[in-house]
Amino acid sequence: MYKLPIRWLPPGRCLTAWIECRSGFTGSGYPKLVPAALARRIQATNASPSVKHKFRIGVWTGASTAPELDGALAQVDGVEMRLPYQSDPVCRQRINEGRMEYVDIHLSHVAQFVWFGFLGKLGVAVVEVTGITREGLLIPATSVGNNKTWLDLADTVILEVNSRHPLELEGMHDIYYGTRLPPHRTPILMTRPQDRIGEPYLKVNPSKVVAVVETDLPDRDTAFSPPDDTSRRIAGHILEFFQSEIRKGRLPPDLLPIQSGVGNVANAVMEGLNEGPFKHLTAYTEVLQDGMLEVMKSGKMEFASATAISLSSKGLAEFRGNLQDYCKRLILRPQEISNHPEVIRRLGVIAANAAIEFDIYGNV
């Protein structure tokens, strides 16, 4: 195990301007050890009588993470500002009470905002990876999110190398390094979900890496309830709509790339697709969940593109048991590509997402 000392800030100095980003997207690929150690440090530092300003940090991620990250830091009141999305109950309480600042922005905009400098200086990146090659390239884990941007722009990098992730994930990722700032932007050359436009590895300047920490801890177990009558009826209405659109010539027989949201209703829709008449399906989505995995397993979905894998323990066992096959038919990309509105519009993605409330004007 290769480790370098982490340079903690001495007690008494204000850390509210220190921005830290972390890997992770919907409970997968997030660092598991460093956040807990940092939470303990924050708690001990703030308890010291000599501290004039609270030790608090800004936390940027890809999306939501897990209690070991968001919850641990929020519990010790260690987060000054959080972005771009979170679902932790402790964070939610702190935000609603006005004790934590929160910036909710489109997930594809985060990387651009950081490159433009709109969000301030990026101090430390803590990124989970599957492994490090002899050449110093990083094998991404079960999510990509904004990791490329964090590694590019952070002053300091801490890597958590998680041996729980199988090394067979190597080659499954597609990290796009073609992003340029205006006026040097070029088109994103992708016309199908299976198109590769980048590289299979993340890159980092070795001089920025101050610590490499070994872990062997699992991602969050994302449990899903079995489809109920309501979700099955919703799925049935959607399948009926698809068939009607095919008959009227507005959809091709193999549909268009599918995007499936997070949750039980989305999984029910995927189960309906699996039982329906459609074949040769593809997906261009954000998160691959159990329902979509089942459609891939049956062979009705030929290929899927996402930025993260978020599975139940049962789904994870299926994924790992047939890893070689899935890795040939799945790509994980940075979220600035997976969630890019222009790419989504060009591919004609069919998006299926749950909502709490919406109106006739399309406000959700």
N, C-alpha and C positions, 0 to 999 in steps of 0.2 A: 504494500500500500504506500502510495506517494503522497505525502502531506507537507504543506508549508504553513507557517504560522499565520493566523488571521489577525490583522492589526486592529484590535478593538480601540475605540475612542476612549480616552481617559475620563473617569467620572467628573461631573461638573460642567462639561462642555455641552452646549446645545446641539442636538442632532436633528432638529426639525427640518433643516434644509437638505439633509442627506436623502437622496432618492435611491431606492433599491428595487430592482425588478427581479421577478422570479418566473421560472418556467412553469408550465402547467396550463391545462385547458380542460374544464369540466371533470375534474377529479382524476386526471391522468397526466403522467409525466411531470409532476411537481416535485420539488425538493422536499425531503422528509426529515432530515436530521438538522440541517442548519437553522431552519425557522424555529424549531423548539429550543435550540441552544441560544439563539438570539433573544427569544422571549424570556428565557431565564436571566440573560444578561441585562435586558431592559428592566425587568422586575427588580433585580438586585441593585442596579445603578440608581433607579428612581427612589429606592428606599433609603439611600444614603443622605444624611443630613446636609452634606456639602453640595448637593446638586441644586443648582439655581434654576435650571431649565429642564423640563422633562425630556428624557431620551425617547424620541419618537421619530418614525421614519415614514417616508412615502412608499407605498407598495404598488407596483405596476405588474400586471400579469397578462396572460392571453385572455382568460375569462375567469370563471369560478375555479376554485381549487379544492381544498379539503380542510377539515378541522385542524389537522396537523400544521397547516400554514396560516390560513386566514383566522381560524378560531384561536389558535395559540397566541398570535400577535395581538389580536383584538382583546383577548381576555386580560392581558396585562396593560391595556390602554397604550399600546406601542405604535399604533398606526395614526399618522397625522392626516394622510390623504390616500385614498384608494381609487384605482381605476383599472380597466374600463367596465368590469362587470363582476359581480360577486353574488353568492347565494347563501353565505354563512349567517346563521341566526344571530350570533354575537356581533358581527359586523353590522348587520341590519339594525340591531338595537342601538349601537353606538351612532350610526348615521342618523337615525330618526331622532335621537336625543341631541343631535348637534355636536357630538363629541368627536366625530370623524368626518372629514371632508370627503366628498364622493363625486367623481366625474364620470358620468355615464355617456360614452361616445360609441359610435359605430365601430365594431371590432376591426373592420378593415382599415379604419382611419388611424389607429393607434401608432403603427410604425411610421406613417407619414408625419404625424404630429411630432413624434420624437425626432425624426430626421430634420424637420423644420426648426426644432428648438422651441416649439410652442409650450412644452411642458417642463422646461428647465433642464438642468444638467443631470445626466444619469451617472450615479456614483458606482453602484455595485450590482453585478448580475450574478444571481445564483441559479444555475441551470442543471437540471438532471439530464444525464445522457446514458446510453446503453453501454458505450465503451469508447476507447480512444485508440486509434490506429497507430502503428509505428511511425507514420508520417505526421502525427499530431492532429489528424482530422477527427472530428467527433461524430460518433454514430448516434443519431437522435433516438429518443425514447418513444413512448406511446403517444406523445403529442409534440407538435412543432410550435404552434402558436406564433409568438413574436420572438422566438429564441434567436433567430438570425440577427434581428435588430439589436436585441440586448447584448449579444456577443460583440457586435460591430462597434457599438457606441459607448458601452460602459467603460469607466476608468479601470475598474477592478473586476475580476471574474473569479467565482468559486464554482467548481464543478462537483456535482454529486454523481458518481458513477455507480449505477444501480445494477447489480448482478442478477436481480430478480427478472429483469428483462432479457429474453433470449437473444443471443448474438445473431440469430437468423433474421432479426429485423434489419440487419445491414443490407442496404440496397433498396429498401421499400420506400424511402423518402425521396422527395424531389424539392430541393432547396433552391429557390429562384434567386440568383444573384444579378439579375438584369435590371433591377429597379434603379432608376435615375431620377434626379430632381429636375424640375423644369428649369431651363428650356430644353433639357437633353433627354426627355422621356421618349421611349420607344414603345411600340405596341407589344402587348403580352401575347405571344404567338401560340395560342392554344385554341383549338376548335373542337376538341373532344375531351371528355374527362380523363381518358387514358393517355393523353399526350404528356410527354416529359419535356420540361422546358428548363430544368435546372440540374443540380448535382445531388448525389445521394448523401452527402455529408455536410455538417456544419463546420465552419472555420472559426478559429480564434487565434489572436496574437498571443503566443506563449508568454510574452513578457507581462501580460495583464493578469495571468492566472496566479493567484496567491495561495490557493488551497485546492487540493483534490481529495474528496471525502468518499470513501467506499460505503455503500449501503446495500441492503438486501431486503427492502421493505416493499410490500405490495401497494399498487394504486388503490384508490378508494373503491370498495365493492358497491357498484351501482345496482341496487335491487329494483326490479320492475314487477308490478302486479300483473297477473294474467289478464288478458282482455276480458272486459265485462260486456253485458248486453249493449250498453250505451256506446262504448267504443267500437264494438262490432258493427252496430248500425251506422255509425259515422263512416267506418271503413267501407261498408256496403254502398252508401250514397256516393262516395268518391269513386269507387270502381265503376258504378253505373254511369257516372258522369264521364269518366275516361272512355268507356265503350261508346257512349253517345257521340263524343267528339271524334272518335275514330271513324264511326259510320258517316259522319258529316264531312270527313276529310280534313278536319282541323288538327288532328294529331296523327302521327304515323303509328302503325301497328305495334311497334316496340316502344311507344311513348317517346318522351324526351327525358333528359337526365333528371333523376329524382333527388330532391332534397328532403330529408326527414328531420324534424325537430326532436328535441329531447323530451322524453316522457312516455307515459303509458298509451296515450291516444296515438302518438306517432308510431309506436311499436305495433299497435293494433292495425293501423293502415298498412304497415309492412307485412304483417301476417296475412291481411286480405290480398295484397299483391301476390304473395306466395301461393295462395290458393286460387288466384284468378287465372285468366287465360293468357296473360302477357308473358312474352319471352324476350330474350336478348336485351334485358334492361341494363341501364347504367345509372350511376349515381354521382352527383356532384354536390357534396354536402359538407357540413361543418364537423359533425361528430358521427362516428359509426357506432351504432348501438346493436343490441341483441337482435331486434327485428330485422334490420338490414343484413346482419350476418346470416340469418336463417335463409333469406332470399338468395344470398350468394352461395350458401351451402347447397341449396336445392338445384343450383345451376341456372335459375331463371334470371339472376343478375350476373352479368358477365364481368363487370368492372365497377369499382367505386373509388372516388377521390374524396379525401377529407383532410382535416387538420389534426384530428385526435381520435383515439379509440377509447370508448367509455363503456365497459361491459360489466355484466354481473359475473359472479364467480362461475356460474354455469356457462355463460357465453365465453368467458376467458378460457375455460378448459377446452371448449370446442375450438377456439381460435388457435391455442397453442398446440392442440392435438393434430391440427391440419395446417400448420404454420407455412410450410413450403407452398402449398396451393394458394392460401390467402395472400401471401406476400407477392405472388405473381399477378394478383388481380386487385391489388389495393395500393394506393399512393397516399402518403401523408405530406401535405404542403404547408408553407407558412400561411397564417390566417389572412394576411393581406392579399393572398391569391385565392384561397378557398372562399373567402367572404367578399371578394371584389365585385361590386355591382355591375361593372361593365362586362366582366367575363360571364357572370351569371346571366345577364340579359342576352349576351351573344349566343350562349349555349341553349337558351330557351328553357331554363330550369323550371321544373314543376315543384313548387315549395309546399310542403305539408307541415304546418306548425299549429300547435294549440294556442289558445288565447283565453284570457279571463273575460274580456269584454271588447266589443268592437261596434262601430257605427256604420251607417250606409255610405259614409264618405271614405271609408277605408282606414280610419284612425283606430289603432288597436291598443 
